[in-house]
Amino acid sequence: MWRIWLLFDPRRVLVALSVFLMTLALLIHFILLSTDRFNWIEGPRPAPAASAPR
């Protein structure tokens, strides 16, 4: 395992990994915010009113 750090600079790998994980976390959170079930900011949207029976 130690030989891999001879091929790659550890600082660049850690920076790239942290940028990737932060981007992935933001993407997942924005996807969840766009759904009705998991939108924790606005809450679920009210269900559309059913038409009255005649």
N, C-alpha and C positions, 0 to 999 in steps of 0.2 A: 504493500500500500504506500509506503514512503517514497517509492520510485515515481509515483504519479506526480508528486510535488516537484520532482526534478524536471518534468516536462511542462508543467503549468505553474505560473506564478500564483501563490496562494492568495495574495491580495486581490488580484484581478478575478480569481475564481469566486472569492467570497463576495466581492462587490457585484459581480454578475448574478450570482445566486440570490443575493438579497433583492436586487432590482427585479429579477424574474418572479420571486415569491411575492413581492409587494404588488406587482402588476397583476398577478394571478388572484391575489386576495381582493384587490379593488374590482376586478372583473366579476368575480363571484358575488361580491356584495351588490354591485349594480344590477346584476342579473336577478338576484333575489329581491331587490327593491322594486323591480319592474313587475313582479307577480303580486296577485291579490293576497295570497296566503301568507307570504313572508315579508310584506311591506310593514316594517315595524315603526316607520315614521308617521305615515298617514293612517295606518290601520286598514282593515279590509273595506272595500267599496260596498255600499249598500246594494242589495239584490234588486234587480229591476222589478217594478210593481207588476203583478199579474193583472190581466184584464178582468174586469168584473163579469160574472156570468149573466147571461140574458134570460 
